Amino acid sequence: MPKITFIEHDGTVHTVEAELGSTVMETAQRNDVTSIVAECGGGCTCATCLVHVDEKWSPVVGKPSTEEEDMLDFAFEVKPTSRLACQIKVTEALDGLVVYTPAYQGR
């Protein structure tokens, strides 16, 4: 199983195993990463699962879809490496992925 490291805004680090085919958001919720709110449950309609992908992982994760970009327009603390965790599917290629969570999830 791939491992993902979530670094919360307060410095709390969670390195957890992720199920292949799940999303980074689902992985966070299953492992009590409290800074991932995910109000819409993964429907790409709320932007409350925003993460900042570590720069070295950004090319592996890829760019957001047009739908995701539209939601990112309404999120706080958006950076060039920002993604919605509900839109990142876990694959073997993401083993070791590092993401950072912002201090506030909302729009």
RAJOLIN-V36926 format. One record per pair of residues at least 4 apart in sequence whose C-alpha atoms are under 8 Angstrom apart, sorted by the first residue. I is the first residue (numbers start at 1). J is the second residue. Records with the same first field share a line. If there is no record, write none. Layout:
# RAJOLIN-V36926
I=J, J
This chain:
# RAJOLIN-V36926
1=17, 18, 19, 20, 92, 95
2=17, 18, 19, 20, 90, 91, 92, 94, 95, 96
3=15, 16, 17, 18, 94, 95, 96, 97
4=15, 16, 17, 18, 94, 95, 96, 97, 98, 99
5=13, 14, 15, 16, 96, 97, 98, 99
6=13, 14, 15, 28, 33, 98, 99, 100, 101
7=11, 12, 13, 14, 98, 99, 100, 101
8=12, 13, 35, 100, 101, 102, 103
9=100, 101, 102, 103
10=103
14=33
16=27, 31
17=27
18=22, 24, 27, 90
19=27, 90
20=89, 90, 91, 92
21=89, 90, 91
22=26, 27, 89, 90
23=27, 85, 86, 87, 88, 89, 90
24=28, 85, 86, 87, 88, 89, 90
25=29, 36, 38, 42, 49, 84, 85, 86, 87, 88
26=30, 86
27=31
28=32, 33, 34, 36
29=33, 34, 36
35=101, 102, 103, 104, 105
36=48, 49, 50, 101, 105
37=48, 49, 105
38=42, 46, 47, 48, 49, 86
39=46, 48
40=44, 45, 46, 48
42=86, 87
43=86
44=67, 68, 71, 84, 86, 87
45=71
46=71, 106, 107
47=71, 72, 74, 75, 84, 105, 106, 107
48=75, 84, 105, 106, 107
49=84, 85, 86, 105
50=75, 82, 83, 84, 85, 101, 102, 105
51=82, 83, 84, 85, 99, 100, 101, 102
52=78, 79, 81, 82, 83, 99, 100, 101, 102
53=57, 58, 81, 82, 83, 98, 99, 100
54=58, 81, 97, 98, 99, 100
55=59, 81
57=61, 97, 98
58=62, 63, 81
59=63
60=93, 94
61=88, 94
63=83
64=68, 69, 83, 87
65=69
66=70
67=71
68=72, 83, 84, 87
69=73
70=74
71=75
72=78, 82, 83, 84
74=107
75=105, 106, 107
76=104, 105, 106, 107
77=102
78=82
83=87, 88
84=88
90=94
91=95
